[in-house]
Amino acid sequence: MIVDVTENDERGQVGIGTLIIFIAMVLVAAVAAGVLINTAGLLESTASDTGQDSQAQVSNQIDVVTATGHNVDGDSAVEILNFTVKKSAGSGNLDLEDATLEYQSDTASQTLSYGATANSTHFNHSVLKGDSNAVLEETNERINTRINVTDVDSELVEGSEATVRFVDQSGATTIYGVNVPDSISGETFVEV
């Protein structure tokens, strides 16, 4: 019969090595858990920001209440487009000075930003109801937005069409189709 005799000195060395390996595994697991927790927090923050941006793009809408064309010189073309706009229900505050208008017709395509006067690269506005700034805070506030078509396009003649996209500061888009009546001679303002 063979008896395996282990000395006490050898047992202690094996136990210390096992303890060192165990401590190293615990430290690696703790570091990995910390990395996972930080990554989860970053992903949660990014998802929250993306959700808020998406919600703003869906809920923030500019409503066009009325649209008219102004025939300045009495010919058969509309030279100025006027849009009375308001914010839709559920929208956040809409700052029209941070918005852009994208004008597109058969003969022209132009992106317009806010400016003091309406010209080939700018639209302007005037407050009809509400505070004296360009921010729509309440649904009962109204702002007149003006595009000078002769600077952007040749003119909108009788029977022609154009599309105006209102893009607010959050990226939400409202599309309005402009249709000039077939006969406008002699009229100063027409519904478009």
N, C-alpha and C positions, 0 to 999 in steps of 0.2 A: 504494500500500500504506500502510495506516494502522498505526502502531505505537503501542501503549498503553504509555506510560511512566509508571510509578508511582514516586513519589519515596520514598526510604527513610523519611522522617518519617511519611508516611501509613501505611505498613506497620506500624510500631511502634504506632500508635494503635489500629489494628484488632486487633492481637494482645493488647493490654492489655484492651480491652473484652471480647474472647472469654474471656480468663483470668478476669476478674471474674464474668462470667456462669457459667462453669464452677465457680468456687469457691462461688458462691451456690447452685447446684444440688446440690453435694456437701453443703453445710450443711443444706439443706432435707431431703435424703435421710437424713442422719444424725439429724436431729430426728425425722423420721417413723419411722425404725427404732427409736429410743429409746422413742417412744410405743407402738409395736407390742410391743416387748419388755415394757414395764411392764404393758400390757393383758393380754398372754398370761400373765404371772406372776399377776396378780390373778384372772383366770379360772381358772387352775390351782388356786389356793388356795381359791376359792369352790367349785369342783367337788369338791375333796378333802373340804372340810367337809360338803358336801351328801351325798357318798358315805358318810362316817362316820355322819352322822345317819340316813340311810336304812338302813344296816347295823344300827345300834342298834335302830331301830324294828322291823326284821324279826327280829333274833336275840334281843333282850331280851324274854323272855316270863316271866310269872309262871304257874307251874303250880299248879292247885288239886289237892291230893292227896286231901283229903276235905272234905265239906261236910255239916254237920248243922244241924238246926233245934232250938231249945230251946223246949219248951212249959212256960213258967214257972208258970202258974196252973192247969194241968190241964184247961183247956177244949179246944176243937177248933181251936186256932189256934197258929201258931208266932210267938213274940214276938222271938226272938233268932236270928240266923244266925251260925254259926261256920264259917270257912273255914281249913283248914290249907293253907298255901301254901309253895312252894319256888321257887327259880329254875330255869329249864330249862337243859339242857346247852348250852354255848356262849354263854350270856348273860353280860353284864358284871355288876358289882355292882348290886343293885337295892335302893334305899332306899325302904322302904314309907312313911316319914314324908313323902317327896316325892311319893308316888303319890296318885291319887284313885280313888274308887270311884263308879261311876254306877249307881244302883239304879233299876230301872224295873219297875212292875207295871201291872195294869189300872187301879189307882186312884191311883198316885203315880209321880213321877219326881223324883229328887233326886241331885245330885252331892255326894259326901261327901269331906272332906279328913281328914287325921289329927288326932286330938284325944286328950286324956287319957282321956275317957270317951266311949262311943258314945252319940250323941244325934241330933237331927234334921239336923245338918249335919256330924257327925263320925263316923268309925269309930275303933276303937282296936285294939291288938294286944298279944299277949304272946308272948315267945320260948319255944318248946317245946324246940328243940335248936339250939345254936350260941352265938355271942356274945350278950351282953345288950343289944345295940342292934338297931335295926330294919333293918339292912342285911344282905341275903342275899348272902354272898360265896362260899359253897360250895354245891354241889347237895345236900349231905346236911343242910343247915340247914333248920329248919322254924319257921314263925311262925303263930300263930293270929290271924286277923283277925276282928273281931266287929262286926256291925251290929245295932243295936237297932231292929227293924222297927216297933215300936209308935210310935216317935218319927218315923219316916220315912213310914210307911204306916198304914192303920187296923189291919191284921193280915193275916197270910197264913193264911187259913182252909183247911180240908181241901180238897184238890183244886185249889188255886190255884197260879199260876205267877208267877215274876218273873225278871228278867234282871239280873245283876250284871256290870259291865264293870270290870276292873282295868286302870288306865292308869298305867304307871310313869313315872319322870322323863324318859325318852327319848321318850315318846309311844306306846310299844308297847302294844297292847290285847289283853287276854285276856277272852273272854266266857264266862260260866258261867250256865247255865240252872238255875233253882231250881224244882223240882216238889215240892209238898207232897203226901204220900200222901193217899189218899181217906179214910183213917180213922186218926186220931192220938189220939183221946180215951183218957186213962189212961196215955199214954206221955210220958216227960219229954224224951227226945231221939229224933229221927227223922232218917234219912238223907234229904237233899234233893237 
